[in-house]
Amino acid sequence: MYGAEYINMINNIIKKGKRLQFRQADEADMDYIMKTEYKPENAKYVIPYTREVHMETLNTKAAIHIVIETIDTKRKVGFLMIAGLDNPSKEIEFTRIILDEKGKGYGHETLQMLKSWAFDDLKFHRAWLDCKDYNARALHVYESEGLIREGFIRETILTDGVYENLIILGILDREYFAQA
């Protein structure tokens, strides 16, 4: 009764990797989420949400917030927002992937864990995300982890008076399993 699965359930651990684990976020994590999202090096790549929007979508049937933390010290290194959990077409959206610590390989490990969670654990058919076209670091990680550019949406976001482009990237279950 007190095995690893039981402990994970109590701690809301969703997925474990080599160095990182995903933990379901709660209200106590909201200050960290807001601080991380609004850091200038992160905020320029997303449309920052208000605390109210985050709270409304914290953990619903369709969406979840996840804290990325180190397994050994439980230090928070980023957070995720995932949508489409109730999508009847089995399509999941990686709405936010924001790392607080960069240059340590956490992005690659996070993507590997996300794909495994989506396809191995949840049995989704497709996973996708969007990315601003000038976010070269993120695009490199996404494409090196097997996500394929599926589309380009021109001048779709207005940020500080400038229209920005989005790139849509996705991966299908069969593409994921072919990589394994």
N, C-alpha and C positions, 0 to 999 in steps of 0.2 A: 504493500500500500504506500510506502514512502520511497519508492524508486524514483528514477530520473524523470519519468513522465509525470508523476504526481508533483514533484518539485517544480517542474517547468510549468505545470498548470497553475500552481499557486503564484508563481512569479510572472505569469503571463508571457512566458517565453514562446515565441512563434517559430523561430528557426535558429539553429546554431551553425556557424561556419568554423573555420580554423582559428580565427582570432576574434571574430565578431559574433554577436547574437542580436536577433530582433526581439524586442519586447513591446507588447501592446502598450501604447501610451495612455496616460490618464490625465486628469486635471492637474495633478502635481507636476507634470512635465511641461505644462503650457508656457511657463516663463522661459524655459530652455528653448522650446520650439520657436517662440516669438523672437528671442534674442538671436538665434541662429539664422532664422529666415531674414531678419532685417539687417544683418551684417552687410556692409557695402559690397564685399566680395561675393556675397550670395544673392542679395536683393536685386542686383542688376540683371540676373539671369531668370528671375521669376516675376510674377505679378504678386507682390506680397499681400497676404490676406490679413484681415483684422483678427483680433482675438475672438470676436464674436463668430466670425465665419469658421475659424478653427474649432471653436467649441461646438458649433452646430453640426460639424462633420467629424467630430473627434472619433467616435466609434459608433457607427450605425450599421444597419443590415447591409448597406451598399458600400460603405467606405470604412477605412480604418487609418489611424495614425500609428506609426511604429517608431520607437526609439532604437537607434543603432548604438550599441554599446560594446565595449571590449568584454570578452568573457572573463578574463582574469581579474580585472579591477572594477568592472561595471561602470567605467568612465564613458559618458555619453560622447559620441563622435559624429552624430548626425541624426537626421530623422527622415521618415518617409510618409507620404500620403498615398494611399492606394484606393482606387475607386473601381466600381464595376463588380464588386464581389457577388452581387445578386443578378448579374447580367445573364439572361437565359441563353445567349449565344456563346457563353463561356469566353468572354473577352474581358481582360483585366487591364486597367490603366494605371501605370506608374505615374501618378499625378505630380508628386514631388519626390525628388531624390536630392537631399541637401546634406552635404558633408561639412562638418565643422573643422575637421582636420584633413588637410589635403597633402598629397605627396607621399603617402604611406601605403598606397595600394588598397586602401579601404574602398575606393570606388569599384575596383574590379571584384573584390570579394563581395561587396554589396550586390552587384549585378548578378554574380553567380548564385548567391543565395536567393535573390528575388526570382530568378528564372526557375530554380529548383522548387521553391515554394509554390510558384504559379503552376508549373507543369507536373512536377512529381507529386506534390502534396495536394494541391487543390484541383488538379486535372483540368486546367483551362486549355482552351484551343489557341488563343492568341493573346499576346501581351504587347502593349504599345505605350509610347510616350511622345511628348513633343519637346522640342529644344530650340532655343533661339539660335539662329544660324551663325552667330558669331561666338558661340560658346564652344570653342575648339577643343578645350580640355574634355568637356563632357561628351562631345561628339566622338572623340577618339575612344573614350572608354566604351561608349555604347556600341560603336561599330566593331571594336576589337572583341567585344563579348557576343558578337553574332547578330545584333539588331541591324536591320536593313532599312535604308532610307526608302520610305514609301511615298512621301509627298513633300511638297514645298508650298506653304501658304504665304503668299506675298502680302506684306504690309497689313498684317492682321491685328497687331497690338499697338496701341498708341501709348508711348512712354515718354513723359516729359516733352511732349510736342513732336516726337519723332515716331514714325511708323516703323515697326520691326517685323521681320519675317520669322516664321516657324518652320522647322523641319520635323516631319512625322517619321518616327522609326518604329519598327515592329518586328516581332519574331513569332513564328507559328510553332505549335508543339512539335511537329515533325522535324522542323529545323533544329529545335533545341535537342531532341533526342538523337538526331544525326551527329551533333557535335560531341555528344557524350562518349 
